[in-house]
Amino acid sequence: MKKIINKPETFVDDMIDGIIAAHSDKVCLMKNDNRVLLRTNKKEDGKVAIVTAGGSGHLPLFLGYVGHGMLDGCAVGNVFASPSASSMADMIRSCDCGKGVICLYGNYGGDKMNFQMACDEVEFDDIETRQLIAGDDIASSPNETSEKRRGVAGIVYAYKIVGAAAERGMSIDEVMRIGEKTLANIRTMGFATSPCVIPEVGKPSFTIADDEIEVGMGIHGEPGIEVRKMMTADKIAKLAVKSILADFGENKPKKVSVMINGLGSTPLEEQYIVYKSVSELLKSENIEVVHPHLGEFATSMEMSGLSVTLIALDDEMQDLLEDVAQTPFYTNYNR
């Protein structure tokens, strides 16, 4: 598969340099580490800092959400690989404003291990840290073992809501309360129709026939629930909405925001076709939809397919979702 790159081994560094060149008004590199982005307008009067980390290859996740109203810092590793614990620890130190640091990241073994090591390390610097772990992929584990679920595109809602709470100057306890509530109300289901190619590997991460679709595929190419014959947009929407609402159980939401997330090679036209069906299905369930999100929020290189996310909103979460954010990818001027 052809890729518009220079060399596979410089793929991540070249990409980060491009982000800095395009968005130097919002983000900068951390001193002595070109794998960590920081927001340029750090609040000197102090706030709870929100940081994240993960593998490269998912733009705009994770780097694209650093900025006012969302993340204060982000560390990335190689494609689909966790950054080091030392990078995470240095990022935490750089972002700390004296009010504590919340590490908000996806439920993956390498990220969990390295973030825990980083938090243990900065404890010697008297920096208070807390951890929020996103696990919104309902296909990766059943409801009764939801603590094993992978974090996927739904984490963007957490970045937005938790970041807004921190930007307002709330205490670390209040931001954690909101973060835990937010993560508990996010559900995602993904669908893949083609694999991706990691630059340094040079071959597809999995195989799937032209007339097939994988239901529940993870954003690193992790196996899904099943492989089916290719479905129409209406059938994909119906399966996603039915599965997600069933996962909410008796706590059926009254109001949601919907995210249709392209995995890298799915045109917006197709995403809007799926959204049309999703919105109609939710309307038939008397569920109000506010602030829909359509586009590429968490990709998997050039994988083809999409994911559907619902976040059940109360008034507090909706209010924070509407707050201003200014990042390289997510900008909200609603207020």
C-alpha positions, 0 to 999 in steps of 0.5 A: 500500500502506498503511503505519502511519507518520507521514511517509515522510521521518521513517520511519528517525528515528521507528523509531530513536526507538522502539527507544530508547524501548523498549530504553534499558536496552540501547542508546543513541544515539551523541552527535550522531548519531541514526543510530548505536546503541551498547550501554549497558554498554560494558566499560571493562576493554577488549575487542575491539569488534564493529560493523556497519552497513547500510541501514534497512528490515531490522529486527531487522537490524542495530539489534536485535543491539546489546548484551551478547554481540553488537554494540557499535555499529551505524550505519544509513542510509536504507532500503536505503542505506549510512550515511556513512563519517563515521558509521561512523568516529565509531562505531568511535571510540566503541566502541574499548576499546583492543583493536581494532575488527572491522567485521562487515557484509554484502557490498554495494558501498556498505557496503564502500566506506564502511567502508574509508574509515572504517577508513582515517580512524580509523587516524590515531587509532591504532585497529586495525581488521579487516574481516569481510565476510559473503556467505552467499547461495548464489543470488547467485553460484556457489561458485567465485566465492563472494567475490561473494555477498551477505550476508543473514540468516546474518550473525546467526550471525556476530554471535552467535558473533563477539560471544561470542568478543569478550565472552570477552576473546579477542584480535583475532587469535583473534576474527578466526580464529573469525569467518572460520571462522564465515562460511565455514560459513554458507549461505542461500537465500531465497524471495520471494512478494511485493515490499515498498514503500520509504516514500519511493518509494511503490510496489512494488520488483518485481512477481510474480504471485499464483501465483509464487515467486521463488527466490534473491531478495535482501533488497533485492529483487535478482533471484533465480535463477528465478521458479517457480509457487508451491511447497508448503512441503515443496518449498521446504524440499527445494530449499533443503536440497538446494541448500545441502548441494550447496554445501558439497560434500565438506564435508558438515556433521555438525551444524548450526543452522537458521534459518528467517527470515521476510522481513516478512510470513510468519506463524510458522505457515508458518515452522514448517511449513517447519522441520518439512520441513527438520529431517526432510530433515537427519535423513535425511542424518544431520545433527544439528540444534541450537539452531534459530532461527525468526522474523524475523531479517533482513526486507525491509520487508513482503516476503513469503517466507522464507530458510533458513540452515544453519551447520555447527558445530564444538564451538567455534562451538556453545559460543560460540553458546550464550553469553549475549546480551542485545540488543533482539531476540536474548536467550539465557539458556542459561548 
